């Protein structure tokens, strides 16, 4: 008996692993305007696509250093007051803030 693994949930949709690969390589992170920081380190208030988001909690912080000349980033998984969860990151060389669309 041959067993095959079914990756497609519904016809016409990409499997989850292909979608995550697509997002990682082809979806560019969007810049956000950081309006306020907590303890001069954690994001507290930011504006993304014209919407003001107030951070209720930071659930996870991690650093990522890329090989082959990429810039190091500090990531923050945040929960906002309206219940949305986002992954923000700071470019540590330039100091700019972005939202990771692939992680949303």
Secondary structure, DSSP 8 states (H G I E B T S, - for coil): --------SSTT---HHHHHHHHHHH---EE-EEEEEETTTEEEEEEETTEEEEEEEEEEEEEE--STT---EEEEEEEETTS-EEEEEEETTT--EEE-GGG-
